[in-house]
């Protein structure tokens, strides 16, 4: 097992807070049967325990362009996809690209977490709460730390659902889009563009949260000379 270091912005820490309080409240009132736990006050960071598992399950995260070759000035989508053989309750990443060749027009949530949340009457929560990009540096989401490294990540995690007897919570598994970026190749761009994933994390559905170790696959497009 490897040690995981987090700040308060980490999705795993936030999810652990929720799980820890749900278990505490269940112990105080064993007759409660609400479909969504009452989360109450978030505990201090010192009370949180997180474990990291090695890759025993099949977990992949990929940056997938909608087409391998794009004309100058052409539009395409870049999907951040997850494939997992075990249920997950949360996800985070950052994505970077060459801003002199490609610009991002907008970004939206995919259906991997949102559809599961709707079907199970729970919430898919974003952190930060709105989706945005920085086209000056070519990054999703915006923001760097004071050293200029890409420490700001976009996360989505599930809130709600009842804990089962084996200390797990409901979560989606299989394949799906987590985020979709709508992009355009700049008119004077040439060559290739690589879309690089960083700070990727996939959380399992155990209590305490088990952090899975996914295989990460970056994406790439080739720019055609035609406009």
C-alpha positions, 0 to 999 in steps of 0.5 A: 500500500502507498501513502496518500496525501490530501488537502481539504479539496481532495474528493476522497477526503470529502467523501470520507467525511460523508461516509464517517458521519453516515456511520456515526448517525446510523449508530446513534439511531439504528431505526432510521431508514432514510434513503439519503443520510443526514450528514451533519457536521463534517469531522476534522481531517485528523479523524479521517482514515483513507486506504489505497489499494493496488490495481486488482480491479480493471480500472482505466481512465482515458482522454478520448478524442471523437476523431483521430484527425481534425482539419485546421479550424475544425471542431471535435470533442474530447471525452474523459472516460472511465472504465471500471469493473468495480463500483466507484463513488468519486473521480478527479483529474486535470487535463492539459493540452497545447493552447497554441493549437487547440482551444476549448469552447465549453465543457459538460458532465458526461453521464457516467455519474449523473445517470446513476445518481438520477436512477438511484435518487442520490446526488452527483456533486462537482468540486469546483461546483462549475465546469471551466477551462483556462485556454491561456495555459490549456488546462481543465480545470483552471488554476495552478499553485504558486509554483505553477504546477497543475495542482487544481483538479476537477472532481465529481463524487456521489452523495447519498445512498444507504450503506450495505451490510458489507460496508459499501455504498451504491456506485456505477461500474462499467464504461462511460464519459465523466467529462466532455470538452468541446474543442476547436483546432486553431486555424494556423495549427500544425502537427499533433496535439496530446491531451495529458491527464494528471492527478487522476484518482478513482474512489471505490465504494467502501467505507472508509473510502478505498482509493483505486489506482487506475491505468491512465491513457492520454489522447492525441489528435493529428491536425490536417492541412485542410481547412 
